Amino acid sequence: MTMTHELGLHLNGLEQLQIMLDQDLRCPIAKTLDIKMVEAEDGRAVFEATPDKHLYNPNYFVHGGFSATMMDFACGYASMSKIPAGKSVSTIDLKVSYHRPINKDTGLLRAEGIVTSSGKRVIFSEAKLTDQDGRLYVSATSSVLVFNLE
């Protein structure tokens, strides 16, 4: 059973996101990586996380997969906000660009996803990962497939 099924198939994507936000409901990977949704509205979703050493790669920087996951959450949930009840989304493309390295001293990171184009079958979005001073660390573009939940 998916989180969408648990929340209720009668809810549209934005209604699901609002419940998840209000009740701090997170999927397992968000719990594991301590990534938290902090805002959700029509066509937009924002996530925050504070990276630490347990996310380091062999070069003592945060692994790119962590940043890519934040981008996937931001783009995916922004896209989810556009879908009607009984539907869900799945990422079909995620292009990530890394602008500067991240380490434990970077502090709180904020991933903001925005829908750029929304169709019945595919939704396109973009996201930026910034620190508290607005410095850009990662940017991404994404497309998701909209499908029926049955």
DSSP file (Angstrom, degrees, kcal/mol; ACC not computed):
  #  RESIDUE AA STRUCTURE BP1 BP2  ACC     N-H-->O    O-->H-N    N-H-->O    O-->H-N    TCO  KAPPA ALPHA  PHI   PSI    X-CA   Y-CA   Z-CA
    1    1 A M              0   0    0      0, 0.0     2,-0.1     0, 0.0     0, 0.0   0.000 360.0 360.0 360.0 136.1    0.0    0.0    0.0
    2    2 A T     >  -     0   0    0      1,-0.1     4,-2.1     4,-0.0     5,-0.1  -0.429 360.0-110.7 -88.9 165.9    1.3    3.4   -0.9
    3    3 A M  H  > S+     0   0    0      1,-0.2     4,-2.5     2,-0.2     5,-0.2   0.870 121.1  57.9 -61.7 -35.8    1.2    6.6    1.2
    4    4 A T  H  > S+     0   0    0      1,-0.2     4,-2.1     2,-0.2    -1,-0.2   0.905 106.2  47.9 -60.6 -42.3   -1.3    7.9   -1.3
    5    5 A H  H  4 S+     0   0    0      2,-0.2     4,-0.3     1,-0.2    -1,-0.2   0.906 111.5  50.8 -63.8 -41.2   -3.6    4.9   -0.6
    6    6 A E  H  < S+     0   0    0     -4,-2.1    -2,-0.2     1,-0.2    -1,-0.2   0.889 112.7  45.2 -65.1 -39.1   -3.2    5.5    3.1
    7    7 A L  H  < S-     0   0    0     -4,-2.5    -1,-0.2    -5,-0.1    -2,-0.2   0.842 127.6 -90.2 -73.2 -33.2   -4.1    9.2    2.9
    8    8 A G    ><  -     0   0    0     -4,-2.1     3,-1.6    -5,-0.2    78,-0.2   0.083  13.8-124.3 124.7 125.0   -7.0    8.4    0.6
    9    9 A L  T 3  S+     0   0    0     -4,-0.3    77,-0.7     1,-0.3    78,-0.1   0.625 105.7  71.7 -68.9 -12.5   -7.5    8.2   -3.2
   10   10 A H  T 3  S+     0   0    0     75,-0.2     2,-0.3    76,-0.1    -1,-0.3   0.576  83.2  88.1 -78.8  -8.8  -10.3   10.8   -3.0
   11   11 A L  S <  S-     0   0    0     -3,-1.6    75,-0.6    -7,-0.2    -3,-0.1  -0.695  75.0-131.2 -93.0 140.9   -7.7   13.5   -2.3
   12   12 A N     >  -     0   0    0     -2,-0.3     4,-2.2    73,-0.2     5,-0.2  -0.326  36.8 -94.9 -78.4 173.9   -5.9   15.5   -5.0
   13   13 A G  H  > S+     0   0    0     70,-2.4     4,-2.5     1,-0.2    68,-0.2   0.890 123.8  49.3 -59.7 -43.6   -2.1   15.8   -4.9
   14   14 A L  H  > S+     0   0    0     67,-0.5     4,-2.4    69,-0.4    -1,-0.2   0.897 109.9  51.7 -65.2 -39.6   -2.1   19.2   -3.2
   15   15 A E  H  > S+     0   0    0      2,-0.2     4,-1.8     1,-0.2    -1,-0.2   0.901 110.3  49.8 -62.7 -40.2   -4.5   18.0   -0.5
   16   16 A Q  H  X S+     0   0    0     -4,-2.2     4,-2.6     1,-0.2    -2,-0.2   0.931 110.5  49.7 -62.0 -45.6   -2.2   15.0    0.1
   17   17 A L  H  X S+     0   0    0     -4,-2.5     4,-2.7     1,-0.2    -2,-0.2   0.890 107.7  54.0 -62.1 -39.4    0.8   17.2    0.4
   18   18 A Q  H  X S+     0   0    0     -4,-2.4     4,-2.9     2,-0.2    -1,-0.2   0.899 110.4  46.5 -63.3 -40.2   -1.0   19.5    2.9
   19   19 A I  H  X S+     0   0    0     -4,-1.8     4,-2.4     2,-0.2     6,-0.3   0.932 112.7  49.6 -65.6 -45.4   -1.8   16.5    5.2
   20   20 A M  H  <>S+     0   0    0     -4,-2.6     5,-2.2     1,-0.2     4,-0.4   0.902 115.0  45.0 -59.7 -41.0    1.8   15.3    4.9
   21   21 A L  H ><5S+     0   0    0     -4,-2.7     3,-0.9     3,-0.2    -2,-0.2   0.944 113.9  47.7 -67.2 -49.7    3.1   18.7    5.8
   22   22 A D  H 3<5S+     0   0    0     -4,-2.9    -2,-0.2     1,-0.2    -1,-0.2   0.840 122.4  34.7 -62.4 -35.0    0.6   19.3    8.6
   23   23 A Q  T 3<5S-     0   0    0     -4,-2.4    -1,-0.2    -5,-0.2    -2,-0.2   0.325 105.7-122.3-103.1   6.5    1.3   15.9   10.2
   24   24 A D  T < 5 +     0   0    0     -3,-0.9     2,-0.5    -4,-0.4    -3,-0.2   0.901  47.0 174.2  49.8  46.3    5.0   15.7    9.3
   25   25 A L      < -     0   0    0     -5,-2.2     2,-0.4    -6,-0.3    -1,-0.2  -0.729   4.6-179.1 -83.8 126.7    4.4   12.5    7.4
   26   26 A R        -     0   0    0     -2,-0.5    10,-0.1    -3,-0.1    -5,-0.0  -0.965  27.6-120.8-129.8 144.2    7.5   11.3    5.6
   27   27 A C    >>  -     0   0    0     -2,-0.4     4,-1.9     1,-0.1     3,-0.6  -0.362  45.2 -95.4 -72.4 163.8    8.3    8.4    3.3
   28   28 A P  H 3> S+     0   0    0      0, 0.0     4,-2.7     0, 0.0     5,-0.2   0.848 122.9  51.0 -54.5 -41.8   11.1    6.1    4.6
   29   29 A I  H 3> S+     0   0    0      1,-0.2     4,-2.4     2,-0.2     6,-0.2   0.869 108.4  52.8 -68.0 -33.3   13.9    7.6    2.5
   30   30 A A  H <>>S+     0   0    0     -3,-0.6     5,-2.3     2,-0.2     4,-0.7   0.889 111.7  46.6 -66.0 -38.1   13.0   11.1    3.8
   31   31 A K  H ><5S+     0   0    0     -4,-1.9     3,-0.6     3,-0.2    -2,-0.2   0.937 112.3  50.0 -65.9 -46.5   13.2    9.8    7.4
   32   32 A T  H 3<5S+     0   0    0     -4,-2.7    -2,-0.2     1,-0.2    -1,-0.2   0.902 120.2  34.9 -59.9 -43.3   16.5    8.0    6.8
   33   33 A L  H 3<5S-     0   0    0     -4,-2.4    -1,-0.2    -5,-0.2    -2,-0.2   0.449 107.5-124.3 -91.9  -1.0   18.1   11.2    5.2
   34   34 A D  T <<5 +     0   0    0     -4,-0.7     2,-0.5    -3,-0.6    16,-0.4   0.922  52.9 158.1  54.8  50.4   16.2   13.6    7.6
   35   35 A I      < -     0   0    0     -5,-2.3     2,-0.4    -6,-0.2    -1,-0.2  -0.912  21.1-165.1-103.4 127.5   14.7   15.6    4.7
   36   36 A K  E     -A   48   0A   0     12,-2.7    12,-2.7    -2,-0.5     2,-0.4  -0.945  20.3-131.3-123.6 131.8   11.6   17.5    5.7
   37   37 A M  E     +A   47   0A   0     -2,-0.4    10,-0.3    10,-0.2     3,-0.1  -0.646  28.9 171.0 -73.6 131.5    8.9   19.2    3.6
   38   38 A V  E     +     0   0A   0      8,-2.8     2,-0.3    -2,-0.4     9,-0.2   0.559  61.3  24.5-119.2 -16.0    8.4   22.7    5.0
   39   39 A E  E     +A   46   0A   0      7,-1.5     7,-2.3     2,-0.0    -1,-0.3  -0.994  55.4 174.7-148.9 145.9    6.1   24.3    2.4
   40   40 A A  E     +A   45   0A   0     -2,-0.3     2,-0.3     5,-0.2     5,-0.2  -0.927  15.2 143.7-152.2 128.5    3.6   23.0   -0.2
   41   41 A E  E >   -A   44   0A   0      3,-2.5     3,-2.3    -2,-0.3     2,-0.3  -0.899  62.0 -49.5-149.7 177.8    1.3   25.0   -2.5
   42   42 A D  T 3  S-     0   0    0     -2,-0.3    40,-0.1     1,-0.3    36,-0.1  -0.360 126.2  -5.9 -59.3 114.3    0.0   24.7   -6.0
   43   43 A G  T 3  S+     0   0    0     35,-0.5    72,-2.4    -2,-0.3     2,-0.3   0.583 122.4  83.1  80.4  11.2    3.0   24.1   -8.3
   44   44 A R  E <   +AB  41 114A   0     -3,-2.3    -3,-2.5    70,-0.2     2,-0.3  -0.997  44.6 174.0-150.9 140.3    5.6   24.5   -5.6
   45   45 A A  E     -AB  40 113A   0     68,-1.9    68,-3.2    -2,-0.3     2,-0.4  -0.992  11.1-160.5-145.6 144.1    7.2   22.4   -2.8
   46   46 A V  E     -AB  39 112A   0     -7,-2.3    -8,-2.8    -2,-0.3    -7,-1.5  -0.987   7.0-174.8-130.3 134.9   10.1   23.2   -0.5
   47   47 A F  E     -AB  37 111A   0     64,-2.5    64,-3.0    -2,-0.4     2,-0.3  -0.919   5.3-160.5-125.1 151.2   12.3   20.8    1.5
   48   48 A E  E     +AB  36 110A   0    -12,-2.7   -12,-2.7    -2,-0.3     2,-0.3  -0.965  14.8 160.9-131.9 151.1   15.0   21.4    4.1
   49   49 A A  E     - B   0 109A   0     60,-1.8    60,-3.2    -2,-0.3   -14,-0.1  -0.964  29.9-139.5-160.8 152.2   17.8   19.3    5.5
   50   50 A T        -     0   0    0    -16,-0.4    58,-0.2    -2,-0.3    54,-0.1  -0.940  28.2-142.7-117.4 106.9   21.1   19.8    7.3
   51   51 A P        -     0   0    0      0, 0.0    56,-0.3     0, 0.0     2,-0.2  -0.302  21.3-178.5 -70.9 152.5   23.8   17.6    6.0
   52   52 A D    >   -     0   0    0     53,-0.1     3,-2.0    -2,-0.0     4,-0.1  -0.801  45.5 -79.8-139.4-178.6   26.4   16.0    8.3
   53   53 A K  G >  S+     0   0    0      1,-0.3     3,-2.2    -2,-0.2     7,-0.1   0.745 116.2  72.4 -61.1 -27.1   29.5   13.7    8.0
   54   54 A H  G 3  S+     0   0    0      1,-0.3    -1,-0.3     8,-0.0     8,-0.0   0.651  96.4  54.3 -65.2 -11.3   27.4   10.5    7.7
   55   55 A L  G <  S+     0   0    0     -3,-2.0     8,-3.1     5,-0.0    -1,-0.3   0.330  85.1 125.1 -99.3   5.0   26.5   11.7    4.2
   56   56 A Y  B <   -F   62   0B   0     -3,-2.2     6,-0.3     6,-0.3    47,-0.1  -0.303  50.2-145.8 -70.6 147.2   30.1   12.1    3.1
   57   57 A N    >   -     0   0    0      4,-3.1     3,-1.9    -2,-0.0     4,-0.1  -0.367  48.1 -81.0 -90.8-177.8   31.7   10.5    0.0
   58   58 A P  T 3  S+     0   0    0      0, 0.0    -2,-0.1     0, 0.0    -1,-0.0   0.694 130.2  60.8 -62.6 -16.9   35.4    9.4    0.1
   59   59 A N  T 3  S-     0   0    0      2,-0.2     3,-0.1     3,-0.0    -3,-0.0   0.298 117.8-109.2 -92.4   9.5   36.4   13.1   -0.7
   60   60 A Y  S <  S+     0   0    0     -3,-1.9     2,-0.3     1,-0.3    -4,-0.1   0.822  83.7 112.9  64.7  34.5   34.8   14.4    2.6
   61   61 A F  S    S-     0   0    0     -4,-0.1    -4,-3.1    42,-0.1    -1,-0.3  -0.902  81.5 -84.3-123.5 160.1   32.0   16.1    0.8
   62   62 A V  B     -F   56   0B   0     40,-3.4    40,-0.3    -2,-0.3    -6,-0.3  -0.441  56.0-103.7 -63.6 132.6   28.3   15.3    0.9
   63   63 A H    >>  -     0   0    0     -8,-3.1     3,-1.5    -2,-0.2     4,-1.0  -0.283  21.7-125.9 -59.2 139.0   27.5   12.6   -1.6
   64   64 A G  H 3> S+     0   0    0      1,-0.3     4,-2.6     2,-0.2     5,-0.2   0.751 106.1  69.2 -59.4 -25.5   25.8   13.9   -4.8
   65   65 A G  H 3> S+     0   0    0      1,-0.2     4,-2.0     2,-0.2    -1,-0.3   0.827  94.6  55.4 -64.0 -31.2   23.1   11.3   -4.3
   66   66 A F  H <> S+     0   0    0     -3,-1.5     4,-2.0     2,-0.2    -1,-0.2   0.948 110.9  43.6 -65.0 -48.3   21.9   13.2   -1.2
   67   67 A S  H  X S+     0   0    0     -4,-1.0     4,-2.3     1,-0.2    -2,-0.2   0.904 112.7  52.8 -63.1 -41.9   21.5   16.4   -3.2
   68   68 A A  H  X S+     0   0    0     -4,-2.6     4,-2.5     1,-0.2    -1,-0.2   0.880 107.4  52.7 -61.9 -37.5   19.9   14.6   -6.1
   69   69 A T  H  X S+     0   0    0     -4,-2.0     4,-2.5     2,-0.2    -1,-0.2   0.911 108.1  50.0 -64.6 -42.2   17.4   13.1   -3.7
   70   70 A M  H  X S+     0   0    0     -4,-2.0     4,-2.5     1,-0.2    -2,-0.2   0.901 111.8  48.9 -61.9 -39.5   16.5   16.6   -2.4
   71   71 A M  H  X S+     0   0    0     -4,-2.3     4,-2.8     2,-0.2     5,-0.3   0.899 110.0  51.2 -65.6 -40.6   16.0   17.7   -6.0
   72   72 A D  H  X S+     0   0    0     -4,-2.5     4,-2.6     2,-0.2     5,-0.3   0.901 111.2  48.1 -64.5 -41.2   13.8   14.7   -6.7
   73   73 A F  H  X S+     0   0    0     -4,-2.5     4,-2.9     2,-0.2     5,-0.4   0.956 113.7  46.6 -61.0 -50.3   11.7   15.5   -3.7
   74   74 A A  H  X S+     0   0    0     -4,-2.5     4,-1.7     1,-0.2    39,-0.2   0.930 119.7  38.5 -61.7 -47.9   11.3   19.2   -4.6
   75   75 A C  H  X S+     0   0    0     -4,-2.8     4,-2.2     2,-0.2    -1,-0.2   0.929 118.6  48.7 -67.7 -45.4   10.5   18.5   -8.2
   76   76 A G  H  X S+     0   0    0     -4,-2.6     4,-2.4    -5,-0.3    -2,-0.2   0.908 114.3  43.1 -64.3 -44.0    8.4   15.5   -7.6
   77   77 A Y  H  X S+     0   0    0     -4,-2.9     4,-1.5    -5,-0.3    -1,-0.2   0.857 111.4  54.3 -74.7 -33.6    6.2   17.0   -4.9
   78   78 A A  H  < S+     0   0    0     -4,-1.7   -35,-0.5    -5,-0.4     4,-0.2   0.927 113.1  45.1 -59.5 -43.0    5.8   20.3   -6.7
   79   79 A S  H >< S+     0   0    0     -4,-2.2     3,-1.9     1,-0.2     4,-0.3   0.894 107.0  58.3 -65.7 -40.9    4.5   18.1   -9.6
   80   80 A M  H >< S+     0   0    0     -4,-2.4     3,-1.6     1,-0.3    -1,-0.2   0.824  93.7  67.8 -58.9 -31.4    2.3   16.1   -7.3
   81   81 A S  T 3< S+     0   0    0     -4,-1.5   -67,-0.5     1,-0.3    -1,-0.3   0.660  97.8  54.4 -64.1 -13.9    0.6   19.3   -6.2
   82   82 A K  T <  S+     0   0    0     -3,-1.9    -1,-0.3    -4,-0.2    -2,-0.2   0.484  87.3  99.4 -97.9  -4.5   -0.9   19.5   -9.8
   83   83 A I    <   -     0   0    0     -3,-1.6   -70,-2.4    -4,-0.3   -69,-0.4  -0.562  66.7-125.4 -93.1 149.6   -2.5   16.1  -10.0
   84   84 A P    >   -     0   0    0      0, 0.0     3,-1.2     0, 0.0   -73,-0.1  -0.286  46.3 -70.8 -78.6 171.1   -6.2   15.2   -9.5
   85   85 A A  T 3  S+     0   0    0      1,-0.2   -73,-0.2   -75,-0.2   -75,-0.2  -0.263 118.7  31.8 -58.2 147.3   -7.5   12.6   -7.1
   86   86 A G  T 3  S+     0   0    0    -77,-0.7    63,-2.8   -75,-0.6     2,-0.3   0.490 102.7  97.3  82.8   3.7   -6.8    9.0   -8.1
   87   87 A K  E <   -C  148   0A   0     -3,-1.2    -1,-0.3    61,-0.2     2,-0.3  -0.781  46.1-177.1-119.4 163.5   -3.5    9.8   -9.8
   88   88 A S  E     -C  147   0A   0     59,-2.3    59,-2.5    -2,-0.3     2,-0.3  -0.881  17.8-126.2-145.0 179.7    0.1    9.7   -8.8
   89   89 A V  E     -C  146   0A   0     -2,-0.3     2,-0.3    57,-0.2    57,-0.2  -0.932  12.2-167.2-131.8 155.2    3.5   10.6  -10.4
   90   90 A S  E     -C  145   0A   0     55,-1.6    55,-3.0    -2,-0.3     2,-0.1  -0.988  32.2-110.0-141.8 133.0    6.8    8.9  -11.0
   91   91 A T  E     +C  144   0A   0     -2,-0.3    53,-0.3    53,-0.2     3,-0.1  -0.394  35.2 170.6 -63.0 130.1   10.0   10.6  -12.1
   92   92 A I  E    S+     0   0A   0     51,-2.7     2,-0.3     1,-0.4    52,-0.2   0.505  70.2  19.3-114.2 -12.7   11.0    9.7  -15.6
   93   93 A D  E     +C  143   0A   0     50,-1.6    50,-2.0     2,-0.0    -1,-0.4  -0.940  55.7 175.4-157.8 134.8   13.9   12.2  -16.0
   94   94 A L  E     -C  142   0A   0     -2,-0.3     2,-0.6    48,-0.2    48,-0.2  -0.915   7.1-171.7-142.6 114.2   16.1   14.1  -13.5
   95   95 A K  E     -C  141   0A   0     46,-2.8    46,-1.9    -2,-0.3     2,-0.4  -0.935  11.9-169.1-109.4 117.5   19.0   16.2  -14.7
   96   96 A V  E     -C  140   0A   0     -2,-0.6     2,-0.4    44,-0.2    44,-0.2  -0.898   9.4-167.0-113.9 133.5   21.1   17.5  -11.8
   97   97 A S  E     -C  139   0A   0     42,-3.1    42,-2.4    -2,-0.4     2,-0.5  -0.983  11.7-148.8-119.6 128.2   23.9   20.1  -12.0
   98   98 A Y  E     +C  138   0A   0     -2,-0.4    40,-0.2    40,-0.2    39,-0.1  -0.852  17.6 176.0 -99.8 123.4   26.3   20.6   -9.1
   99   99 A H        -     0   0    0     38,-3.3    39,-0.2    -2,-0.5    -1,-0.1   0.742  66.3  -3.1-100.4 -28.8   27.6   24.1   -8.6
  100  100 A R  S    S-     0   0    0     37,-1.2    -1,-0.3     0, 0.0     2,-0.0  -0.977  80.3 -92.1-160.2 154.1   29.7   23.8   -5.4
  101  101 A P        -     0   0    0      0, 0.0     2,-0.4     0, 0.0    37,-0.0  -0.316  33.0-143.4 -72.0 155.1   30.5   21.1   -2.9
  102  102 A I        +     0   0    0    -40,-0.3   -40,-3.4    35,-0.0     2,-0.2  -0.946  23.7 166.0-117.8 137.3   28.5   20.6    0.3
  103  103 A N    >   -     0   0    0     -2,-0.4     3,-1.8   -42,-0.2     4,-0.4  -0.804  54.9 -83.4-137.0-175.6   30.0   19.6    3.7
  104  104 A K  G >  S+     0   0    0      1,-0.3     3,-0.6    -2,-0.2   -43,-0.0   0.751 124.8  59.2 -64.4 -22.7   28.8   19.6    7.3
  105  105 A D  G 3  S+     0   0    0      1,-0.2    -1,-0.3     2,-0.0   -53,-0.1   0.554  82.6  82.9 -82.8  -7.1   29.6   23.3    7.7
  106  106 A T  G <  S-     0   0    0     -3,-1.8    26,-0.4     1,-0.2    -1,-0.2   0.852  82.0-164.3 -63.8 -33.8   27.3   24.3    4.9
  107  107 A G    <   +     0   0    0     -3,-0.6    -1,-0.2    -4,-0.4   -58,-0.1  -0.409  44.1  11.0  83.0-159.8   24.4   24.2    7.3
  108  108 A L        -     0   0    0    -58,-0.2    24,-0.5    -2,-0.1     2,-0.4  -0.277  67.1-158.6 -59.3 130.1   20.7   24.2    6.5
  109  109 A L  E     -B   49   0A   0    -60,-3.2   -60,-1.8    22,-0.2     2,-0.5  -0.878   2.1-156.8-111.6 146.1   19.9   23.5    2.9
  110  110 A R  E     -BD  48 130A   0     20,-2.8    20,-2.4    -2,-0.4     2,-0.6  -0.984   2.1-163.9-127.6 121.8   16.7   24.4    1.2
  111  111 A A  E     -BD  47 129A   0    -64,-3.0   -64,-2.5    -2,-0.5     2,-0.5  -0.926   8.8-170.9-107.0 117.6   15.4   22.7   -2.0
  112  112 A E  E     -BD  46 128A   0     16,-2.3    16,-1.6    -2,-0.6     2,-0.4  -0.942   1.8-166.2-113.4 121.5   12.6   24.6   -3.8
  113  113 A G  E     -BD  45 127A   0    -68,-3.2   -68,-1.9    -2,-0.5     2,-0.4  -0.875   4.3-173.9-108.5 139.2   10.8   23.0   -6.7
  114  114 A I  E     -BD  44 126A   0     12,-2.9    12,-2.3    -2,-0.4     2,-0.4  -0.996  25.4-124.2-132.5 133.7    8.5   24.8   -9.1
  115  115 A V  E     - D   0 125A   0    -72,-2.4    10,-0.3    -2,-0.4     3,-0.1  -0.636  24.4-179.1 -75.2 130.2    6.3   23.3  -11.9
  116  116 A T  E    S+     0   0A   0      8,-2.4     2,-0.3    -2,-0.4     9,-0.2   0.685  70.3   6.1-101.9 -24.9    7.3   24.9  -15.2
  117  117 A S  E     - D   0 124A   0      7,-1.6     7,-3.2     2,-0.0     2,-0.5  -0.934  63.8-161.8-160.5 135.0    4.7   23.1  -17.4
  118  118 A S  E     + D   0 123A   0     -2,-0.3     5,-0.2     5,-0.2     2,-0.2  -0.969  15.2 165.7-129.7 120.8    1.8   20.7  -16.6
  119  119 A G        -     0   0    0      3,-1.9    -2,-0.0    -2,-0.5     0, 0.0  -0.612  50.2 -98.5-118.0-177.8    0.1   18.4  -18.9
  120  120 A K  S    S+     0   0    0     -2,-0.2     3,-0.1     1,-0.1    -1,-0.0   0.822 119.8  20.6 -71.6 -31.1   -2.3   15.4  -18.4
  121  121 A R  S    S+     0   0    0      1,-0.3    25,-3.2    24,-0.1     2,-0.4   0.722 127.7  34.1-110.5 -29.7    0.5   12.8  -18.8
  122  122 A V  E     - E   0 145A   0     23,-0.2    -3,-1.9   -33,-0.0     2,-0.4  -0.991  57.6-165.3-135.1 138.3    3.8   14.6  -18.1
  123  123 A I  E     -DE 118 144A   0     21,-2.0    21,-2.3    -2,-0.4     2,-0.4  -0.981  10.6-153.7-122.4 134.7    4.7   17.4  -15.7
  124  124 A F  E     +DE 117 143A   0     -7,-3.2    -8,-2.4    -2,-0.4    -7,-1.6  -0.848  21.2 163.1-109.2 143.3    7.9   19.4  -16.0
  125  125 A S  E     -DE 115 142A   0     17,-2.4    17,-2.5    -2,-0.4     2,-0.3  -0.929  22.8-147.8-149.3 171.3    9.6   21.2  -13.1
  126  126 A E  E     -DE 114 141A   0    -12,-2.3   -12,-2.9    -2,-0.3     2,-0.3  -0.964  12.9-166.7-140.9 158.0   12.9   22.7  -11.9
  127  127 A A  E     -DE 113 140A   0     13,-2.3    13,-2.2    -2,-0.3     2,-0.4  -0.983   8.6-156.2-146.0 155.7   14.5   23.0   -8.5
  128  128 A K  E     -DE 112 139A   0    -16,-1.6   -16,-2.3    -2,-0.3     2,-0.6  -0.996   8.5-150.8-132.6 139.4   17.3   24.9   -6.8
  129  129 A L  E     +DE 111 138A   0      9,-3.2     8,-3.2    -2,-0.4     9,-1.3  -0.953  29.5 166.9-110.6 117.5   19.2   23.9   -3.6
  130  130 A T  E     -DE 110 136A   0    -20,-2.4   -20,-2.8    -2,-0.6     6,-0.2  -0.849  30.0-125.2-128.7 161.7   20.5   26.9   -1.7
  131  131 A D    >   -     0   0    0      4,-1.5     3,-1.9    -2,-0.3   -22,-0.2  -0.315  48.5 -83.9 -93.3-174.3   22.0   27.6    1.7
  132  132 A Q  T 3  S+     0   0    0    -24,-0.5   -23,-0.1   -26,-0.4   -25,-0.1   0.699 130.0  54.1 -67.3 -18.7   20.6   30.1    4.2
  133  133 A D  T 3  S-     0   0    0      2,-0.1    -1,-0.3     0, 0.0     0, 0.0   0.351 120.5-107.2 -94.7   5.2   22.5   32.9    2.5
  134  134 A G    <   +     0   0    0     -3,-1.9     2,-0.2     1,-0.3    -2,-0.1   0.549  64.9 155.0  83.3   7.8   21.0   32.1   -0.9
  135  135 A R        -     0   0    0      1,-0.1    -4,-1.5     2,-0.0     2,-0.5  -0.516  44.0-123.7 -70.3 134.4   24.1   30.5   -2.4
  136  136 A L  E     + E   0 130A   0     -2,-0.2    -6,-0.2    -6,-0.2     3,-0.1  -0.675  39.2 162.6 -83.6 125.4   23.3   28.0   -5.1
  137  137 A Y  E     +     0   0A   0     -8,-3.2   -38,-3.3    -2,-0.5   -37,-1.2   0.748  66.5   8.0-106.5 -40.2   24.7   24.5   -4.6
  138  138 A V  E     -CE  98 129A   0     -9,-1.3    -9,-3.2   -40,-0.2    -1,-0.4  -0.996  56.6-170.2-145.7 144.4   22.6   22.4   -7.0
  139  139 A S  E     +CE  97 128A   0    -42,-2.4   -42,-3.1    -2,-0.3     2,-0.3  -0.947  13.0 179.1-130.9 158.4   20.0   22.9   -9.7
  140  140 A A  E     -CE  96 127A   0    -13,-2.2   -13,-2.3    -2,-0.3     2,-0.3  -0.995  21.0-152.7-154.4 155.7   17.9   20.4  -11.5
  141  141 A T  E     +CE  95 126A   0    -46,-1.9   -46,-2.8    -2,-0.3     2,-0.3  -0.960  25.0 179.0-125.9 151.4   15.2   19.9  -14.1
  142  142 A S  E     -CE  94 125A   0    -17,-2.5   -17,-2.4    -2,-0.3     2,-0.4  -0.980  21.2-157.2-148.9 156.3   12.7   17.0  -14.0
  143  143 A S  E     -CE  93 124A   0    -50,-2.0   -51,-2.7    -2,-0.3   -50,-1.6  -0.995  14.6-164.2-133.3 143.4    9.8   15.4  -15.7
  144  144 A V  E     -CE  91 123A   0    -21,-2.3   -21,-2.0    -2,-0.4     2,-0.4  -0.945  17.7-127.7-126.3 148.1    7.3   13.1  -14.1
  145  145 A L  E     -CE  90 122A   0    -55,-3.0   -55,-1.6    -2,-0.4     2,-0.5  -0.799  19.7-141.4 -91.2 132.4    4.8   10.7  -15.6
  146  146 A V  E     +C   89   0A   0    -25,-3.2     2,-0.3    -2,-0.4   -57,-0.2  -0.833  31.0 171.6 -93.5 129.0    1.2   11.0  -14.3
  147  147 A F  E     -C   88   0A   0    -59,-2.5   -59,-2.3    -2,-0.5     2,-0.2  -0.935  34.0 -99.6-138.9 161.0   -0.5    7.7  -13.9
  148  148 A N  E     -C   87   0A   0     -2,-0.3     2,-0.8   -61,-0.2   -61,-0.2  -0.537  25.3-139.3 -78.2 142.0   -3.7    6.2  -12.5
  149  149 A L              0   0    0    -63,-2.8    -1,-0.0    -2,-0.2  -140,-0.0  -0.901 360.0 360.0-100.1 106.8   -3.7    4.5   -9.1
  150  150 A E              0   0    0     -2,-0.8    -1,-0.2     0, 0.0   -63,-0.0   0.329 360.0 360.0-144.7 360.0   -5.9    1.4   -9.3
